[in-house]
Amino acid sequence: MQYLKGNLNHYPVWHKGLKKRKKSMEQYDNTNKGVLFKEQGQKAEEWHDDYKGTIDIEGVEYWIGAAVRKSKAGIPYMKLNVRLKESKAAEIKESLDKPYANKHVDPLPEDDIPF
């Protein structure tokens, strides 16, 4: 590594190049782009996805999955499914906030049982 001579407060020459590359990476735009990775290991069920990943559509992030299938004619295709990344967390939070919202059971029934 080559250091600048003279003032010891300077960064090494190689460090200036890293700053420039890092700055350009921060400006990268992932909008309307996604990625799929092949699932490693065995699938628990045949209908599970062969590929999983994420996709950004108009600034909203989604989970994406793809399963390799064959049509009746024997032509291979990929079946895709997409769901909002926050959907699971939102469903769980909503169910915890309103435990009786989806149930038609009164939490404290009024009985006419005398004691």
Backbone as XML, in Angstrom:
<?xml version="1.0"?>
<chain id="A" units="angstrom">
  <residue number="1" name="MET">
    <atom name="N" x="0.839" y="-1.188" z="0.000"/>
    <atom name="CA" x="0.000" y="0.000" z="0.000"/>
    <atom name="C" x="0.875" y="1.238" z="0.000"/>
  </residue>
  <residue number="2" name="GLN">
    <atom name="N" x="0.443" y="2.190" z="-0.719"/>
    <atom name="CA" x="1.210" y="3.415" z="-0.836"/>
    <atom name="C" x="0.508" y="4.508" z="-0.035"/>
  </residue>
  <residue number="3" name="TYR">
    <atom name="N" x="1.255" y="5.138" z="0.865"/>
    <atom name="CA" x="0.707" y="6.215" z="1.676"/>
    <atom name="C" x="1.179" y="7.563" z="1.137"/>
  </residue>
  <residue number="4" name="LEU">
    <atom name="N" x="0.373" y="8.579" z="1.368"/>
    <atom name="CA" x="0.781" y="9.922" z="0.980"/>
    <atom name="C" x="1.917" y="10.367" z="1.880"/>
  </residue>
  <residue number="5" name="LYS">
    <atom name="N" x="2.895" y="11.013" z="1.304"/>
    <atom name="CA" x="4.039" y="11.470" z="2.088"/>
    <atom name="C" x="3.754" y="12.870" z="2.610"/>
  </residue>
  <residue number="6" name="GLY">
    <atom name="N" x="4.335" y="13.198" z="3.700"/>
    <atom name="CA" x="4.195" y="14.550" z="4.244"/>
    <atom name="C" x="3.264" y="14.550" z="5.435"/>
  </residue>
  <residue number="7" name="ASN">
    <atom name="N" x="2.077" y="15.083" z="5.268"/>
    <atom name="CA" x="1.132" y="15.230" z="6.354"/>
    <atom name="C" x="0.589" y="13.853" z="6.760"/>
  </residue>
  <residue number="8" name="LEU">
    <atom name="N" x="0.713" y="13.519" z="8.028"/>
    <atom name="CA" x="0.281" y="12.204" z="8.505"/>
    <atom name="C" x="-1.235" y="12.123" z="8.705"/>
  </residue>
  <residue number="9" name="ASN">
    <atom name="N" x="-1.957" y="13.220" z="8.570"/>
    <atom name="CA" x="-3.401" y="13.206" z="8.752"/>
    <atom name="C" x="-4.145" y="12.716" z="7.507"/>
  </residue>
  <residue number="10" name="HIS">
    <atom name="N" x="-3.445" y="12.472" z="6.414"/>
    <atom name="CA" x="-4.083" y="12.002" z="5.192"/>
    <atom name="C" x="-4.357" y="10.509" z="5.281"/>
  </residue>
  <residue number="11" name="TYR">
    <atom name="N" x="-5.418" y="10.101" z="4.597"/>
    <atom name="CA" x="-5.717" y="8.678" z="4.489"/>
    <atom name="C" x="-4.820" y="8.058" z="3.434"/>
  </residue>
  <residue number="12" name="PRO">
    <atom name="N" x="-4.646" y="6.740" z="3.477"/>
    <atom name="CA" x="-3.878" y="6.087" z="2.419"/>
    <atom name="C" x="-4.551" y="6.296" z="1.071"/>
  </residue>
  <residue number="13" name="VAL">
    <atom name="N" x="-3.778" y="6.207" z="0.013"/>
    <atom name="CA" x="-4.291" y="6.428" z="-1.340"/>
    <atom name="C" x="-5.396" y="5.428" z="-1.663"/>
  </residue>
  <residue number="14" name="TRP">
    <atom name="N" x="-5.253" y="4.194" z="-1.263"/>
    <atom name="CA" x="-6.249" y="3.177" z="-1.583"/>
    <atom name="C" x="-7.588" y="3.498" z="-0.930"/>
  </residue>
  <residue number="15" name="HIS">
    <atom name="N" x="-7.617" y="4.209" z="0.181"/>
    <atom name="CA" x="-8.849" y="4.515" z="0.895"/>
    <atom name="C" x="-9.727" y="5.473" z="0.099"/>
  </residue>
  <residue number="16" name="LYS">
    <atom name="N" x="-9.135" y="6.386" z="-0.649"/>
    <atom name="CA" x="-9.916" y="7.339" z="-1.438"/>
    <atom name="C" x="-10.715" y="6.623" z="-2.515"/>
  </residue>
  <residue number="17" name="GLY">
    <atom name="N" x="-10.174" y="5.599" z="-3.095"/>
    <atom name="CA" x="-10.905" y="4.829" z="-4.096"/>
    <atom name="C" x="-12.096" y="4.106" z="-3.500"/>
  </residue>
  <residue number="18" name="LEU">
    <atom name="N" x="-11.959" y="3.598" z="-2.267"/>
    <atom name="CA" x="-13.065" y="2.920" z="-1.608"/>
    <atom name="C" x="-14.214" y="3.873" z="-1.336"/>
  </residue>
  <residue number="19" name="LYS">
    <atom name="N" x="-13.899" y="5.094" z="-0.952"/>
    <atom name="CA" x="-14.948" y="6.071" z="-0.684"/>
    <atom name="C" x="-15.770" y="6.331" z="-1.944"/>
  </residue>
  <residue number="20" name="LYS">
    <atom name="N" x="-15.120" y="6.437" z="-3.086"/>
    <atom name="CA" x="-15.824" y="6.696" z="-4.337"/>
    <atom name="C" x="-16.733" y="5.530" z="-4.696"/>
  </residue>
  <residue number="21" name="ARG">
    <atom name="N" x="-16.265" y="4.293" z="-4.548"/>
    <atom name="CA" x="-17.085" y="3.136" z="-4.873"/>
    <atom name="C" x="-18.269" y="3.024" z="-3.924"/>
  </residue>
  <residue number="22" name="LYS">
    <atom name="N" x="-18.063" y="3.277" z="-2.658"/>
    <atom name="CA" x="-19.136" y="3.188" z="-1.685"/>
    <atom name="C" x="-20.218" y="4.219" z="-1.992"/>
  </residue>
  <residue number="23" name="LYS">
    <atom name="N" x="-19.827" y="5.400" z="-2.366"/>
    <atom name="CA" x="-20.775" y="6.460" z="-2.672"/>
    <atom name="C" x="-21.641" y="6.075" z="-3.871"/>
  </residue>
  <residue number="24" name="SER">
    <atom name="N" x="-21.048" y="5.465" z="-4.886"/>
    <atom name="CA" x="-21.822" y="5.087" z="-6.059"/>
    <atom name="C" x="-22.772" y="3.938" z="-5.742"/>
  </residue>
  <residue number="25" name="MET">
    <atom name="N" x="-22.441" y="3.049" z="-4.812"/>
    <atom name="CA" x="-23.324" y="1.955" z="-4.438"/>
    <atom name="C" x="-24.559" y="2.476" z="-3.708"/>
  </residue>
  <residue number="26" name="GLU">
    <atom name="N" x="-24.430" y="3.534" z="-2.940"/>
    <atom name="CA" x="-25.565" y="4.090" z="-2.220"/>
    <atom name="C" x="-26.595" y="4.663" z="-3.178"/>
  </residue>
  <residue number="27" name="GLN">
    <atom name="N" x="-26.193" y="5.053" z="-4.369"/>
    <atom name="CA" x="-27.091" y="5.660" z="-5.324"/>
    <atom name="C" x="-27.781" y="4.615" z="-6.210"/>
  </residue>
  <residue number="28" name="TYR">
    <atom name="N" x="-27.506" y="3.342" z="-6.033"/>
    <atom name="CA" x="-28.091" y="2.290" z="-6.852"/>
    <atom name="C" x="-29.584" y="2.177" z="-6.551"/>
  </residue>
  <residue number="29" name="ASP">
    <atom name="N" x="-30.399" y="2.051" z="-7.573"/>
    <atom name="CA" x="-31.846" y="2.003" z="-7.433"/>
    <atom name="C" x="-32.344" y="0.583" z="-7.706"/>
  </residue>
  <residue number="30" name="ASN">
    <atom name="N" x="-32.988" y="-0.039" z="-6.719"/>
    <atom name="CA" x="-33.521" y="-1.393" z="-6.858"/>
    <atom name="C" x="-34.989" y="-1.409" z="-7.266"/>
  </residue>
  <residue number="31" name="THR">
    <atom name="N" x="-35.574" y="-0.269" z="-7.568"/>
    <atom name="CA" x="-36.989" y="-0.212" z="-7.913"/>
    <atom name="C" x="-37.253" y="-1.042" z="-9.168"/>
  </residue>
  <residue number="32" name="ASN">
    <atom name="N" x="-38.319" y="-1.841" z="-9.103"/>
    <atom name="CA" x="-38.747" y="-2.716" z="-10.198"/>
    <atom name="C" x="-37.704" y="-3.768" z="-10.556"/>
  </residue>
  <residue number="33" name="LYS">
    <atom name="N" x="-36.975" y="-4.233" z="-9.555"/>
    <atom name="CA" x="-35.988" y="-5.293" z="-9.744"/>
    <atom name="C" x="-36.189" y="-6.348" z="-8.656"/>
  </residue>
  <residue number="34" name="GLY">
    <atom name="N" x="-35.749" y="-7.551" z="-8.924"/>
    <atom name="CA" x="-35.879" y="-8.623" z="-7.951"/>
    <atom name="C" x="-34.817" y="-9.675" z="-8.145"/>
  </residue>
  <residue number="35" name="VAL">
    <atom name="N" x="-34.851" y="-10.669" z="-7.271"/>
    <atom name="CA" x="-33.870" y="-11.743" z="-7.324"/>
    <atom name="C" x="-34.528" y="-13.031" z="-6.828"/>
  </residue>
  <residue number="36" name="LEU">
    <atom name="N" x="-34.161" y="-14.156" z="-7.455"/>
    <atom name="CA" x="-34.618" y="-15.475" z="-7.036"/>
    <atom name="C" x="-33.405" y="-16.358" z="-6.787"/>
  </residue>
  <residue number="37" name="PHE">
    <atom name="N" x="-33.454" y="-17.136" z="-5.711"/>
    <atom name="CA" x="-32.385" y="-18.076" z="-5.391"/>
    <atom name="C" x="-32.972" y="-19.481" z="-5.349"/>
  </residue>
  <residue number="38" name="LYS">
    <atom name="N" x="-32.230" y="-20.435" z="-5.878"/>
    <atom name="CA" x="-32.661" y="-21.832" z="-5.837"/>
    <atom name="C" x="-32.647" y="-22.304" z="-4.396"/>
  </residue>
  <residue number="39" name="GLU">
    <atom name="N" x="-33.717" y="-22.967" z="-3.999"/>
    <atom name="CA" x="-33.819" y="-23.479" z="-2.636"/>
    <atom name="C" x="-32.783" y="-24.582" z="-2.426"/>
  </residue>
  <residue number="40" name="GLN">
    <atom name="N" x="-32.080" y="-24.511" z="-1.329"/>
    <atom name="CA" x="-31.070" y="-25.508" z="-0.997"/>
    <atom name="C" x="-31.711" y="-26.600" z="-0.137"/>
  </residue>
  <residue number="41" name="GLY">
    <atom name="N" x="-31.347" y="-27.820" z="-0.378"/>
    <atom name="CA" x="-31.893" y="-28.917" z="0.416"/>
    <atom name="C" x="-33.178" y="-29.467" z="-0.179"/>
  </residue>
  <residue number="42" name="GLN">
    <atom name="N" x="-33.819" y="-30.340" z="0.572"/>
    <atom name="CA" x="-35.026" y="-31.010" z="0.107"/>
    <atom name="C" x="-36.266" y="-30.194" z="0.426"/>
  </residue>
  <residue number="43" name="LYS">
    <atom name="N" x="-37.246" y="-30.237" z="-0.488"/>
    <atom name="CA" x="-38.536" y="-29.605" z="-0.240"/>
    <atom name="C" x="-39.351" y="-30.533" z="0.646"/>
  </residue>
  <residue number="44" name="ALA">
    <atom name="N" x="-40.073" y="-29.955" z="1.610"/>
    <atom name="CA" x="-40.902" y="-30.773" z="2.492"/>
    <atom name="C" x="-42.099" y="-31.353" z="1.736"/>
  </residue>
  <residue number="45" name="GLU">
    <atom name="N" x="-42.690" y="-30.560" z="0.855"/>
    <atom name="CA" x="-43.830" y="-30.992" z="0.050"/>
    <atom name="C" x="-43.521" y="-30.710" z="-1.424"/>
  </residue>
  <residue number="46" name="GLU">
    <atom name="N" x="-44.130" y="-31.462" z="-2.304"/>
    <atom name="CA" x="-43.882" y="-31.293" z="-3.734"/>
    <atom name="C" x="-44.326" y="-29.923" z="-4.241"/>
  </residue>
  <residue number="47" name="TRP">
    <atom name="N" x="-45.353" y="-29.350" z="-3.648"/>
    <atom name="CA" x="-45.893" y="-28.080" z="-4.116"/>
    <atom name="C" x="-45.104" y="-26.868" z="-3.624"/>
  </residue>
  <residue number="48" name="HIS">
    <atom name="N" x="-44.121" y="-27.040" z="-2.737"/>
    <atom name="CA" x="-43.307" y="-25.921" z="-2.254"/>
    <atom name="C" x="-42.470" y="-25.326" z="-3.389"/>
  </residue>
  <residue number="49" name="ASP">
    <atom name="N" x="-42.073" y="-24.071" z="-3.208"/>
    <atom name="CA" x="-41.318" y="-23.349" z="-4.241"/>
    <atom name="C" x="-39.921" y="-23.927" z="-4.434"/>
  </residue>
  <residue number="50" name="ASP">
    <atom name="N" x="-39.475" y="-23.918" z="-5.690"/>
    <atom name="CA" x="-38.114" y="-24.323" z="-6.030"/>
    <atom name="C" x="-37.147" y="-23.143" z="-5.914"/>
  </residue>
  <residue number="51" name="TYR">
    <atom name="N" x="-37.669" y="-21.929" z="-6.087"/>
    <atom name="CA" x="-36.876" y="-20.701" z="-6.018"/>
    <atom name="C" x="-37.601" y="-19.714" z="-5.112"/>
  </residue>
  <residue number="52" name="LYS">
    <atom name="N" x="-36.832" y="-18.959" z="-4.319"/>
    <atom name="CA" x="-37.415" y="-17.926" z="-3.450"/>
    <atom name="C" x="-36.550" y="-16.678" z="-3.507"/>
  </residue>
  <residue number="53" name="GLY">
    <atom name="N" x="-37.183" y="-15.524" z="-3.278"/>
    <atom name="CA" x="-36.431" y="-14.281" z="-3.277"/>
    <atom name="C" x="-37.308" y="-13.096" z="-2.971"/>
  </residue>
  <residue number="54" name="THR">
    <atom name="N" x="-36.837" y="-11.913" z="-3.353"/>
    <atom name="CA" x="-37.567" y="-10.678" z="-3.118"/>
    <atom name="C" x="-37.640" y="-9.880" z="-4.407"/>
  </residue>
  <residue number="55" name="ILE">
    <atom name="N" x="-38.635" y="-8.999" z="-4.473"/>
    <atom name="CA" x="-38.795" y="-8.120" z="-5.618"/>
    <atom name="C" x="-39.340" y="-6.787" z="-5.124"/>
  </residue>
  <residue number="56" name="ASP">
    <atom name="N" x="-38.906" y="-5.713" z="-5.755"/>
    <atom name="CA" x="-39.375" y="-4.367" z="-5.425"/>
    <atom name="C" x="-40.201" y="-3.875" z="-6.610"/>
  </residue>
  <residue number="57" name="ILE">
    <atom name="N" x="-41.474" y="-3.573" z="-6.369"/>
    <atom name="CA" x="-42.350" y="-3.071" z="-7.424"/>
    <atom name="C" x="-42.862" y="-1.703" z="-6.997"/>
  </residue>
  <residue number="58" name="GLU">
    <atom name="N" x="-42.463" y="-0.680" z="-7.742"/>
    <atom name="CA" x="-42.857" y="0.699" z="-7.467"/>
    <atom name="C" x="-42.550" y="1.109" z="-6.024"/>
  </residue>
  <residue number="59" name="GLY">
    <atom name="N" x="-41.423" y="0.643" z="-5.477"/>
    <atom name="CA" x="-40.988" y="1.021" z="-4.143"/>
    <atom name="C" x="-41.571" y="0.175" z="-3.023"/>
  </residue>
  <residue number="60" name="VAL">
    <atom name="N" x="-42.388" y="-0.825" z="-3.328"/>
    <atom name="CA" x="-42.972" y="-1.715" z="-2.320"/>
    <atom name="C" x="-42.295" y="-3.074" z="-2.444"/>
  </residue>
  <residue number="61" name="GLU">
    <atom name="N" x="-41.816" y="-3.619" z="-1.315"/>
    <atom name="CA" x="-41.094" y="-4.888" z="-1.341"/>
    <atom name="C" x="-42.040" y="-6.069" z="-1.153"/>
  </residue>
  <residue number="62" name="TYR">
    <atom name="N" x="-41.781" y="-7.128" z="-1.935"/>
    <atom name="CA" x="-42.581" y="-8.344" z="-1.898"/>
    <atom name="C" x="-41.671" y="-9.562" z="-1.799"/>
  </residue>
  <residue number="63" name="TRP">
    <atom name="N" x="-42.209" y="-10.664" z="-1.237"/>
    <atom name="CA" x="-41.568" y="-11.968" z="-1.326"/>
    <atom name="C" x="-42.042" y="-12.576" z="-2.628"/>
  </residue>
  <residue number="64" name="ILE">
    <atom name="N" x="-41.170" y="-13.271" z="-3.330"/>
    <atom name="CA" x="-41.551" y="-13.932" z="-4.573"/>
    <atom name="C" x="-41.052" y="-15.371" z="-4.537"/>
  </residue>
  <residue number="65" name="GLY">
    <atom name="N" x="-41.869" y="-16.270" z="-5.046"/>
    <atom name="CA" x="-41.502" y="-17.672" z="-5.102"/>
    <atom name="C" x="-41.828" y="-18.220" z="-6.477"/>
  </residue>
  <residue number="66" name="ALA">
    <atom name="N" x="-41.084" y="-19.221" z="-6.904"/>
    <atom name="CA" x="-41.309" y="-19.839" z="-8.204"/>
    <atom name="C" x="-41.171" y="-21.350" z="-8.072"/>
  </residue>
  <residue number="67" name="ALA">
    <atom name="N" x="-42.090" y="-22.058" z="-8.693"/>
    <atom name="CA" x="-42.050" y="-23.517" z="-8.690"/>
    <atom name="C" x="-42.034" y="-23.994" z="-10.142"/>
  </residue>
  <residue number="68" name="VAL">
    <atom name="N" x="-41.132" y="-24.900" z="-10.443"/>
    <atom name="CA" x="-41.021" y="-25.444" z="-11.801"/>
    <atom name="C" x="-42.085" y="-26.527" z="-11.956"/>
  </residue>
  <residue number="69" name="ARG">
    <atom name="N" x="-42.919" y="-26.392" z="-12.975"/>
    <atom name="CA" x="-44.009" y="-27.327" z="-13.244"/>
    <atom name="C" x="-43.985" y="-27.734" z="-14.721"/>
  </residue>
  <residue number="70" name="LYS">
    <atom name="N" x="-44.807" y="-28.735" z="-15.068"/>
    <atom name="CA" x="-44.973" y="-29.144" z="-16.469"/>
    <atom name="C" x="-46.451" y="-29.085" z="-16.814"/>
  </residue>
  <residue number="71" name="SER">
    <atom name="N" x="-46.733" y="-28.549" z="-17.993"/>
    <atom name="CA" x="-48.122" y="-28.490" z="-18.457"/>
    <atom name="C" x="-48.566" y="-29.896" z="-18.879"/>
  </residue>
  <residue number="72" name="LYS">
    <atom name="N" x="-49.849" y="-30.027" z="-19.191"/>
    <atom name="CA" x="-50.378" y="-31.320" z="-19.642"/>
    <atom name="C" x="-49.697" y="-31.777" z="-20.927"/>
  </residue>
  <residue number="73" name="ALA">
    <atom name="N" x="-49.246" y="-30.819" z="-21.732"/>
    <atom name="CA" x="-48.544" y="-31.139" z="-22.980"/>
    <atom name="C" x="-47.068" y="-31.468" z="-22.741"/>
  </residue>
  <residue number="74" name="GLY">
    <atom name="N" x="-46.613" y="-31.344" z="-21.479"/>
    <atom name="CA" x="-45.226" y="-31.665" z="-21.152"/>
    <atom name="C" x="-44.267" y="-30.501" z="-21.283"/>
  </residue>
  <residue number="75" name="ILE">
    <atom name="N" x="-44.808" y="-29.294" z="-21.459"/>
    <atom name="CA" x="-43.964" y="-28.107" z="-21.603"/>
    <atom name="C" x="-43.654" y="-27.532" z="-20.218"/>
  </residue>
  <residue number="76" name="PRO">
    <atom name="N" x="-42.364" y="-27.376" z="-19.878"/>
    <atom name="CA" x="-42.032" y="-26.834" z="-18.557"/>
    <atom name="C" x="-42.358" y="-25.337" z="-18.461"/>
  </residue>
  <residue number="77" name="TYR">
    <atom name="N" x="-42.806" y="-24.921" z="-17.272"/>
    <atom name="CA" x="-43.086" y="-23.511" z="-16.993"/>
    <atom name="C" x="-42.808" y="-23.250" z="-15.523"/>
  </residue>
  <residue number="78" name="MET">
    <atom name="N" x="-42.821" y="-21.983" z="-15.134"/>
    <atom name="CA" x="-42.616" y="-21.605" z="-13.734"/>
    <atom name="C" x="-43.884" y="-20.957" z="-13.208"/>
  </residue>
  <residue number="79" name="LYS">
    <atom name="N" x="-44.396" y="-21.473" z="-12.110"/>
    <atom name="CA" x="-45.561" y="-20.904" z="-11.444"/>
    <atom name="C" x="-45.044" y="-19.923" z="-10.393"/>
  </residue>
  <residue number="80" name="LEU">
    <atom name="N" x="-45.486" y="-18.676" z="-10.458"/>
    <atom name="CA" x="-45.001" y="-17.639" z="-9.549"/>
    <atom name="C" x="-46.055" y="-17.299" z="-8.509"/>
  </residue>
  <residue number="81" name="ASN">
    <atom name="N" x="-45.582" y="-16.918" z="-7.309"/>
    <atom name="CA" x="-46.467" y="-16.358" z="-6.294"/>
    <atom name="C" x="-45.749" y="-15.203" z="-5.623"/>
  </residue>
  <residue number="82" name="VAL">
    <atom name="N" x="-46.508" y="-14.165" z="-5.329"/>
    <atom name="CA" x="-45.949" y="-12.942" z="-4.765"/>
    <atom name="C" x="-46.814" y="-12.545" z="-3.579"/>
  </residue>
  <residue number="83" name="ARG">
    <atom name="N" x="-46.183" y="-12.117" z="-2.465"/>
    <atom name="CA" x="-46.932" y="-11.596" z="-1.325"/>
    <atom name="C" x="-46.157" y="-10.452" z="-0.693"/>
  </residue>
  <residue number="84" name="LEU">
    <atom name="N" x="-46.882" y="-9.522" z="-0.150"/>
    <atom name="CA" x="-46.304" y="-8.352" z="0.480"/>
    <atom name="C" x="-45.406" y="-8.771" z="1.628"/>
  </residue>
  <residue number="85" name="LYS">
    <atom name="N" x="-44.215" y="-8.192" z="1.743"/>
    <atom name="CA" x="-43.286" y="-8.574" z="2.797"/>
    <atom name="C" x="-43.856" y="-8.352" z="4.191"/>
  </residue>
  <residue number="86" name="GLU">
    <atom name="N" x="-44.633" y="-7.300" z="4.357"/>
    <atom name="CA" x="-45.149" y="-6.971" z="5.672"/>
    <atom name="C" x="-46.467" y="-7.670" z="5.981"/>
  </residue>
  <residue number="87" name="SER">
    <atom name="N" x="-47.007" y="-8.444" z="5.058"/>
    <atom name="CA" x="-48.336" y="-9.015" z="5.250"/>
    <atom name="C" x="-48.405" y="-9.959" z="6.447"/>
  </residue>
  <residue number="88" name="LYS">
    <atom name="N" x="-47.438" y="-10.850" z="6.606"/>
    <atom name="CA" x="-47.448" y="-11.780" z="7.726"/>
    <atom name="C" x="-47.364" y="-11.044" z="9.049"/>
  </residue>
  <residue number="89" name="ALA">
    <atom name="N" x="-46.440" y="-10.103" z="9.150"/>
    <atom name="CA" x="-46.280" y="-9.343" z="10.388"/>
    <atom name="C" x="-47.530" y="-8.543" z="10.692"/>
  </residue>
  <residue number="90" name="ALA">
    <atom name="N" x="-48.143" y="-7.965" z="9.672"/>
    <atom name="CA" x="-49.359" y="-7.174" z="9.873"/>
    <atom name="C" x="-50.514" y="-8.060" z="10.328"/>
  </residue>
  <residue number="91" name="GLU">
    <atom name="N" x="-50.631" y="-9.263" z="9.746"/>
    <atom name="CA" x="-51.691" y="-10.188" z="10.146"/>
    <atom name="C" x="-51.528" y="-10.614" z="11.603"/>
  </residue>
  <residue number="92" name="ILE">
    <atom name="N" x="-50.313" y="-10.915" z="12.005"/>
    <atom name="CA" x="-50.058" y="-11.340" z="13.384"/>
    <atom name="C" x="-50.339" y="-10.200" z="14.344"/>
  </residue>
  <residue number="93" name="LYS">
    <atom name="N" x="-49.873" y="-9.005" z="14.007"/>
    <atom name="CA" x="-50.094" y="-7.851" z="14.866"/>
    <atom name="C" x="-51.580" y="-7.559" z="14.998"/>
  </residue>
  <residue number="94" name="GLU">
    <atom name="N" x="-52.305" y="-7.626" z="13.881"/>
    <atom name="CA" x="-53.738" y="-7.362" z="13.911"/>
    <atom name="C" x="-54.466" y="-8.393" z="14.755"/>
  </residue>
  <residue number="95" name="SER">
    <atom name="N" x="-54.074" y="-9.651" z="14.647"/>
    <atom name="CA" x="-54.740" y="-10.691" z="15.429"/>
    <atom name="C" x="-54.445" y="-10.543" z="16.920"/>
  </residue>
  <residue number="96" name="LEU">
    <atom name="N" x="-53.256" y="-10.041" z="17.267"/>
    <atom name="CA" x="-52.941" y="-9.821" z="18.676"/>
    <atom name="C" x="-53.660" y="-8.596" z="19.235"/>
  </residue>
  <residue number="97" name="ASP">
    <atom name="N" x="-53.811" y="-7.560" z="18.402"/>
    <atom name="CA" x="-54.494" y="-6.349" z="18.838"/>
    <atom name="C" x="-55.991" y="-6.570" z="19.030"/>
  </residue>
  <residue number="98" name="LYS">
    <atom name="N" x="-56.590" y="-7.381" z="18.173"/>
    <atom name="CA" x="-58.030" y="-7.632" z="18.232"/>
    <atom name="C" x="-58.271" y="-9.137" z="18.319"/>
  </residue>
  <residue number="99" name="PRO">
    <atom name="N" x="-58.139" y="-9.730" z="19.506"/>
    <atom name="CA" x="-58.237" y="-11.193" z="19.595"/>
    <atom name="C" x="-59.613" y="-11.748" z="19.267"/>
  </residue>
  <residue number="100" name="TYR">
    <atom name="N" x="-60.683" y="-10.955" z="19.410"/>
    <atom name="CA" x="-62.020" y="-11.460" z="19.141"/>
    <atom name="C" x="-62.615" y="-10.869" z="17.871"/>
  </residue>
  <residue number="101" name="ALA">
    <atom name="N" x="-61.828" y="-10.212" z="17.063"/>
    <atom name="CA" x="-62.348" y="-9.553" z="15.859"/>
    <atom name="C" x="-62.868" y="-10.555" z="14.837"/>
  </residue>
  <residue number="102" name="ASN">
    <atom name="N" x="-62.172" y="-11.686" z="14.673"/>
    <atom name="CA" x="-62.576" y="-12.661" z="13.666"/>
    <atom name="C" x="-63.483" y="-13.748" z="14.224"/>
  </residue>
  <residue number="103" name="LYS">
    <atom name="N" x="-63.730" y="-13.720" z="15.497"/>
    <atom name="CA" x="-64.553" y="-14.747" z="16.119"/>
    <atom name="C" x="-65.929" y="-14.172" z="16.408"/>
  </residue>
  <residue number="104" name="HIS">
    <atom name="N" x="-66.931" y="-15.004" z="16.265"/>
    <atom name="CA" x="-68.296" y="-14.571" z="16.542"/>
    <atom name="C" x="-68.734" y="-15.027" z="17.926"/>
  </residue>
  <residue number="105" name="VAL">
    <atom name="N" x="-67.781" y="-15.150" z="18.814"/>
    <atom name="CA" x="-68.060" y="-15.599" z="20.173"/>
    <atom name="C" x="-67.899" y="-14.412" z="21.108"/>
  </residue>
  <residue number="106" name="ASP">
    <atom name="N" x="-68.882" y="-14.214" z="21.958"/>
    <atom name="CA" x="-68.809" y="-13.149" z="22.945"/>
    <atom name="C" x="-67.800" y="-13.576" z="24.012"/>
  </residue>
  <residue number="107" name="PRO">
    <atom name="N" x="-66.805" y="-12.760" z="24.329"/>
    <atom name="CA" x="-65.775" y="-13.173" z="25.284"/>
    <atom name="C" x="-66.326" y="-13.414" z="26.690"/>
  </residue>
  <residue number="108" name="LEU">
    <atom name="N" x="-67.375" y="-12.704" z="27.080"/>
    <atom name="CA" x="-67.992" y="-12.900" z="28.388"/>
    <atom name="C" x="-69.503" y="-13.096" z="28.198"/>
  </residue>
  <residue number="109" name="PRO">
    <atom name="N" x="-69.921" y="-14.328" z="27.952"/>
    <atom name="CA" x="-71.350" y="-14.539" z="27.713"/>
    <atom name="C" x="-72.157" y="-14.281" z="28.983"/>
  </residue>
  <residue number="110" name="GLU">
    <atom name="N" x="-73.331" y="-13.736" z="28.789"/>
    <atom name="CA" x="-74.217" y="-13.489" z="29.922"/>
    <atom name="C" x="-75.163" y="-14.675" z="30.048"/>
  </residue>
  <residue number="111" name="ASP">
    <atom name="N" x="-74.983" y="-15.433" z="31.076"/>
    <atom name="CA" x="-75.819" y="-16.615" z="31.299"/>
    <atom name="C" x="-76.917" y="-16.284" z="32.316"/>
  </residue>
  <residue number="112" name="ASP">
    <atom name="N" x="-77.991" y="-17.001" z="32.208"/>
    <atom name="CA" x="-79.083" y="-16.866" z="33.164"/>
    <atom name="C" x="-79.020" y="-17.962" z="34.203"/>
  </residue>
  <residue number="113" name="ILE">
    <atom name="N" x="-77.820" y="-18.356" z="34.556"/>
    <atom name="CA" x="-77.656" y="-19.423" z="35.530"/>
    <atom name="C" x="-77.574" y="-18.803" z="36.928"/>
  </residue>
  <residue number="114" name="PRO">
    <atom name="N" x="-78.541" y="-19.087" z="37.776"/>
    <atom name="CA" x="-78.481" y="-18.536" z="39.135"/>
    <atom name="C" x="-77.535" y="-19.350" z="40.015"/>
  </residue>
  <residue number="115" name="PHE">
    <atom name="N" x="-76.902" y="-18.686" z="40.932"/>
    <atom name="CA" x="-76.027" y="-19.372" z="41.892"/>
    <atom name="C" x="-76.586" y="-19.257" z="43.267"/>
  </residue>
</chain>
